[in-house]
Amino acid sequence: QVQLVESGGGSVQAGGSLRLSCAASRSIFSIYTMAWYRQAPGKRREFLAYISTTGYTNYTDSVKGRFTISRDIAKNTVYLQMHSLEPEETAVYYCNAAAKVLGYEYWGQGTQVTVSS
């Protein structure tokens, strides 16, 4: 079992920045791909970015150049640095850990990000 705890959400004005954190309950980065998703009210959960076990990163087009996913292996923590936030990016942001070969997947409880115009 893996627990994921997100933090760092809050309210920010349009154009602002936030850094989200996701702390895992144990060392998992060598096995699990870590990802960030978000879900706005009335919308489907949307993939944002992932970092693989080898450190490879990938982003959805809408956040490329503005968001950066990274990890601190010693702290068992994944980050999502977000810049130039827009009001339509108001959502609950979720951390995900997936080891698809093993059939395991875990989600955090989410952290609210509110961007005002």
C-alpha positions in Angstrom: 0.0 0.0 0.0 1.2 3.5 -0.8 -0.2 6.7 0.6 0.1 9.9 -1.3 -0.4 13.3 0.3 -0.6 16.5 -1.8 0.1 20.0 -0.5 0.8 23.4 -1.9 -2.5 24.3 -3.3 -4.2 27.6 -2.7 -5.4 30.7 -4.4 -3.4 32.7 -6.8 -4.1 35.5 -9.3 -4.0 34.9 -13.1 -0.4 34.8 -14.2 0.8 33.6 -10.8 2.7 30.5 -9.8 2.3 27.7 -7.4 4.3 24.6 -6.5 2.5 21.5 -5.5 4.1 18.7 -3.6 3.2 15.0 -3.3 4.8 13.0 -0.6 4.7 9.2 -0.8 4.6 7.1 2.3 7.7 5.1 1.2 10.3 4.9 -1.5 8.6 4.0 -4.7 10.1 6.0 -7.5 12.2 3.1 -8.8 8.9 1.1 -9.4 6.2 3.7 -9.9 5.7 6.3 -12.6 4.5 9.5 -10.9 2.0 11.8 -12.5 -0.2 14.8 -11.9 -3.8 15.2 -12.9 -6.5 17.8 -12.3 -10.2 17.8 -12.3 -12.3 21.0 -12.7 -15.9 21.1 -11.6 -18.1 19.2 -14.0 -15.2 18.0 -16.1 -13.3 14.8 -16.5 -10.0 14.3 -14.8 -7.2 15.5 -17.0 -3.6 14.3 -17.3 -1.0 17.0 -16.9 2.5 15.4 -16.6 4.4 12.4 -15.6 7.9 11.4 -14.5 9.0 7.9 -15.2 11.1 5.6 -13.0 14.2 6.7 -15.1 13.3 10.4 -14.7 11.9 10.9 -18.2 9.2 13.5 -18.2 6.3 14.2 -20.4 3.5 16.9 -20.5 0.2 17.5 -22.0 0.4 20.2 -24.6 -1.6 22.8 -22.7 1.0 23.0 -19.9 4.2 22.5 -21.8 6.6 25.3 -21.1 4.7 26.4 -18.0 4.6 23.4 -15.7 7.5 21.3 -14.6 7.4 18.0 -12.8 10.3 16.9 -10.7 11.1 14.6 -7.9 13.3 14.4 -4.8 14.1 10.8 -4.3 15.6 11.3 -0.8 12.3 12.9 0.3 10.0 10.5 -1.6 8.3 13.7 -3.0 7.2 14.7 -6.4 6.6 18.3 -7.3 4.6 20.2 -9.9 5.9 23.8 -10.4 3.2 25.8 -12.2 3.7 29.2 -13.8 1.4 31.6 -15.8 -1.7 30.0 -14.3 -5.0 30.9 -15.9 -8.5 31.0 -14.3 -9.7 28.0 -16.3 -7.0 26.0 -14.5 -8.9 26.2 -11.3 -9.3 22.6 -10.3 -8.5 19.9 -7.7 -5.0 18.7 -8.5 -4.2 15.0 -7.9 -1.0 13.0 -7.6 -0.9 9.5 -9.1 1.5 6.6 -8.7 1.2 3.8 -11.2 3.1 0.5 -11.7 1.0 -0.8 -14.5 3.1 -3.9 -15.0 2.3 -4.9 -11.4 -1.3 -3.7 -11.7 -0.9 -1.1 -8.9 -2.2 2.4 -8.9 -2.7 5.0 -6.1 -4.2 8.4 -5.9 -3.8 11.2 -3.4 -6.7 13.1 -1.9 -6.1 16.1 -4.1 -5.3 19.8 -3.4 -7.4 22.7 -4.5 -5.9 25.3 -6.8 -8.0 28.4 -7.5 -6.9 31.0 -10.0 -8.7 34.3 -10.0 -8.9 36.8 -12.8 
